[in-house]
């Protein structure tokens, strides 16, 4: 059996960094290879024991072949929230297809793929439809695949609660589209632990797990909590759907990644909560952490941030 490193695609991102921490904490070394287009993106992980940071564009077949050599398993965390139909196809469908082909060439059978709650071929958003298509590619590949479907993920470096906290530090009120959308946020450490356990447990092969926290909230409730815990709670004004779409279309015209897009609003039409028809974190031996046990501590750091730092946090979108 191949005893090489685990290849972590998307390892420099929010979930990837937490996964590498979990692996390093558990085994003493992460024993992971992490490709990235820019080595500077890997500064936060390059000193972890057992992490091999490699400059490579995994959307290029030659580069993917190069980083695949000698690995024992692959974790795919690569995803986008915004983009055109072609962008979503390239990242969520074509990359899994390239990955499956590269695994076949190198004799690598084990893949853990992180998808999302609410995916379906007929889902209302490009994001959810493309995620469903990517799952199907891997499930039909003949590889030993485990799929994890998380709800919205929170943690100290998240771009969800931190964003809403930063916005409320700047604005007198929050004009919120999709305010009543239900969500079941899950701690990033719990998702990372689920990935690590799935890698170890061959009984998870061929199965799909829903990763969700212990409680459901509406988006409106989560925004209010982000404001409260950061010391900047503002009134939340729910926008009608039509006005929300106009707001999102305006954001899409601005430079950089939009705060919210029309495709995001389409995703919010599907409840971002566990269906109950698939195994959850408890099936992997994980008791999910409550939002209230984790988020207040890191959002409290927002209290000492001035407007300039809040603007910078929003600008990083």
Buried (B, 14 or more C-beta within 10 A) or exposed (E): EEEBBBBBBBBBBBBBBBBBBBBBBEEEEBBBBBBBBEEEBBEEBBEBEBBBBBBBEBBEEEBBBBBBEEBBBBBBBBBEBBBEEEEBBBBBBBBBBBBBBBBEEBEBBBBBBBBBBBBEEEBBBBBBBBBBBBBBBBBEBEBBBBBBBBBBBBBBEBBBBBBBBBBBBEBEEBBBBBBEBBBBBBBBBBBBBBBBBBBEEEEBBEBBBBBBBBBBBBBBBBBBBBBBBBBBBBEBEBBEEEEBBBBBEEBBEEEEBBBBBBBBBBBBBBBBBBEEEBBBBEBBEBEBBEBEEBBEEBBEEBEEBEEEEBBEBBEEB
